[in-house]
Every structure is written in structure tokens, then in C-alpha cells.
């Protein structure tokens, strides 16, 4: 039995792939990765994402402004560019968007940019890819203002209580290589208790490589290790879990 893999969060425009991008992307497909969602973080990476999805049939795009870049676009009319990118038939989601309070700066600017992009997603009837770091309450409350809206909490690492709040809104939780780390107690509990129908698998490559590749550049094929972890925690068959996760991603992105 073969395993179908759907990578729901990658950054193949990243400079770490500059020397072998084509080789690496082709390798993913040859290794069994059937679909990839490449997520942009600013206008430049949106442009690069369009170039990638035009080149590879199995790669799709998400275009948006990451909260860490919000301050650069606050007084710039970026909306026209976003709408242009989202006319592309392979741009399936608005993302990576959200709030990031780790450095505790530009909170109001982040909120404005976030709300604006949620509005765009509703207008376009597209799901959102949410980045939430040290900003759960504000992220949750803002998204509630825009319900109903579909989305995934990228690289979820919160508590079980927080996870339950998100799935009550119908959101998916993105499970990454963090789940394989020795100290990943909270996320393992989330995997165990949250129904599989609300989980998606991702790498965030080139970041967050799973065990045994920590410290090395991540690639989509390493989702195998995330699926294996989920199957172990849920005490379910690896291929059965993989099939369900693939179906979840296809449903999320309407493919």
C-alpha cells in the first residue's frame, strides 16, 4: 500500500533552496508527495510562489502578508497586488497571515493588516492559513468576528483547551515536526485527544525539521515522520492515518 502525502505548509521560495530548488521540488514528487501548498509571507514571496506553482503541476499557493511584515505594508496599497495574485487558479488560500506578539511590537498594525486580509478571504471565499504566536486571545477573537470562515492554525503548539476552542470554530490544526520533539508534551496530548478529522500535516520547510533531522534543512517528504507520530499516538494504522490526513487537506483546500 502506498502513502499519499499532502504538504499543507512549505516555503520553497526560501533562500536556503536557491542552489537546488528545482532538484528538491522534483524530488518531493518522486518520493511520494502528491500535493504541496507553498505559503507566501510578503509581496515578493507571493511573486515567487506564483513562479513556482506555474512551473509545477502538483504545487499550489497561498498568498498573504505575514504579521512580521505588517509594518512594511501598513501605508502601502498592497491589496491590489493580493487580489491580482488570487486571480490565479492555483492560489487556493489567503496566508500566511495572523498575529505574532513574540517581540511585542506593532500590535495594532498587525491587527489592522490581519483583519483586512480576513476580509479579502471572505470576499474570495477562500480558507486562511493562520500564524499565531503568543497572541491566541486576540487571534481567536478577531477570527470570530469574521465567521463563518475556513482555516488552519499553522504549526499548532498550544494546549488541548486551546485546540478545542479552535475546532469548535471548525478550524484545522497544523501538525508539524515539533510533534516529534522529546519535549512536545502538549502537542502529543492534542494529537491524542483531538479527532483526526481536524488535523493537517505540514513541514514549514525549510524550518522545523522533525527528529531525526533536527538542525538540517526540512523538506516535504519528512511529513512521513509526522504521520508516523500521529499514528503512534492514536494507536492507528500508519496508512489509514495518512489517507485520512490527505483527505482532510483536500477538503480544506477544495481539491
Beta strands, then each sheet from edge to edge (+ up, - down):
strand 1: 5-10
strand 2: 33-39
strand 3: 59-63
strand 4: 91-100
strand 5: 127-133
strand 6: 151-153
strand 7: 172-175
strand 8: 199-201
sheet 1: 1+ 2+ 3+ 4+ 5+ 6+ 7+ 8+
end
